Amino acid sequence: MKFRPLRLASVTDSTPAEPIAVPEEMRAVVFDAPGDADALRVTATPTPAPVLSEVLVRVIAAGVNPIDAKTRSGAGLSAAIEGYPSTLGFDFSGVVVTSPYETHPFPVGTEVFGMAAFPRSGGSYAEYVVAPTLSVARKPTSLSHVEAAGVPLAALTAWGLVVETAHAHEGQRILIHAGSGGVGHFAVQLAAYFGAHVTATGSGPNLGWLRELGASVVIDRLTTRFEDVVGEVDVVIDLVGNTHDTTGSRSIGVIRRGGLYVLVPTGSWPGYAEAAAAATVRATSYKVTPDGVVLATLARLLDSGAIRVFVDRVFPLSEAAAAHRELEQGHTRGKIVLSVAEA
Ligand SMILES: NC(=O)c1ccc[n+]([C@@H]2O[C@H](COP(=O)([O-])OP(=O)(O)OC[C@H]3O[C@@H](n4cnc5c(N)ncnc54)[C@H](OP(=O)(O)O)[C@@H]3O)[C@@H](O)[C@H]2O)c1
């Protein structure tokens, strides 16, 4: 059998984009020591320089995640901070201004979204951010930068939970706690997309919205104990844990023998594995990994309308402290995003 040689585009087929000037200093939100939201301040700071495996991105919008607020307060990933002042933020959407080489898949001028080096440093609450090229994908064309910035960490987590860990499939019964938050609203949609029967917990006006996202059953966590009504499920994706109440412990009792419990706020219940083993339930924690290939898949799902991102509130970069205060209320529907620059 003969193989035809592949016709590869010649490198001369693509005209390198004009270089984009990058200022030596940029505006960024920093904090000087762990503290409450008031610890965040806007200042001028040196623009970061990428190494060869990274792109430098002009940030147009930056997503806000609970891990940012936890890290700011001295928990979360604060041990990874190498020095202060430090800039928070993993999610971004923007434009590549420095690329490793002319014909790189993300050349100068490409609209991208992705995650800054996670969990090492972050830095997307700023006008420029460096990101590993493997943590970046082309921005979904149908989304604004504000919408795209709400996607990466939360949607990658949801994909990791629903697709890679729970292997969502037709007929599988999945209970998702906190279905209306950043991770939850993607998890509900992805689980339903792959055919699972989704039950989600939430409260107030989010209940009707959870149905719109694809949940077959919604449970008002403020009026109903989920274990009284949910029956037996195959999988619990727990975005709450045991920090605020006993959501984690009570979840074990609703999972069938051999079913799966996934704890997402990983430090919230040190004894989860023993409790699950005693009930003959499999259990695991989960930690998100930036992945440009999965992000590109998510971009296709977003552009096709199979899933959507919901941005609850947008704050200017200068009001990052207000964004953190809002997030820490614990009632975000979908995502909170910082607007950094004009597209
Ligand atoms: N391990 C990892 O890799 C990883 C990755 C991402 C996130 N996380 C963690 O996962 C958790 C969720 O993240 P997120 O971004 O989705 O947070 P989020 O957007 O702040 O979640 C907000 C939602 O949580 C719901 N909620 C709050 N308390 C609840 C309770 N007791 N029961 C049910 N729902 C409750 C609220 O729903 P209602 O207002 O409708 O009640 C709200 O819509 C956080 O702790 C985060 O740090 C871990």
The ligand as a Gaussian input file, in Angstrom:
#p B3LYP/6-31G(d) Opt

LIG

0 1
 N       -9.943000      21.317000      43.374000
 C      -10.019000      22.092000      42.283000
 O       -9.261000      21.925000      41.315000
 C      -11.052000      23.190000      42.253000
 C      -11.270000      23.881000      41.053000
 C      -12.283000      24.864000      41.026000
 C      -13.001000      25.149000      42.182000
 N      -12.708000      24.488000      43.334000
 C      -13.477000      24.755000      44.566000
 O      -14.822000      24.306000      44.340000
 C      -15.736000      25.179000      45.032000
 C      -16.751000      25.725000      44.048000
 O      -16.088000      26.567000      43.106000
 P      -16.949000      27.578000      42.205000
 O      -16.000000      28.343000      41.371000
 O      -18.055000      26.859000      41.552000
 O      -17.560000      28.527000      43.358000
 P      -18.668000      29.670000      43.259000
 O      -18.871000      30.057000      41.848000
 O      -18.284000      30.736000      44.229000
 O      -19.994000      28.933000      43.803000
 C      -21.076000      29.725000      44.137000
 C      -22.304000      28.860000      44.251000
 O      -22.209000      27.992000      45.371000
 C      -23.518000      27.677000      45.774000
 N      -23.500000      27.255000      47.174000
 C      -22.905000      27.894000      48.202000
 N      -23.055000      27.167000      49.329000
 C      -23.743000      26.040000      48.980000
 C      -24.233000      24.892000      49.694000
 N      -24.033000      24.766000      51.014000
 N      -24.899000      23.920000      49.008000
 C      -25.105000      24.039000      47.689000
 N      -24.683000      25.113000      46.963000
 C      -24.016000      26.084000      47.613000
 C      -24.329000      28.904000      45.524000
 O      -25.547000      28.469000      45.036000
 P      -26.951000      29.078000      45.485000
 O      -26.741000      30.565000      45.673000
 O      -27.848000      28.702000      44.339000
 O      -27.310000      28.396000      46.751000
 C      -23.533000      29.679000      44.452000
 O      -24.248000      29.759000      43.235000
 C      -14.874000      26.245000      45.717000
 O      -14.586000      25.837000      47.038000
 C      -13.586000      26.237000      44.897000
 O      -12.465000      26.721000      45.597000
 C      -11.758000      23.516000      43.398000

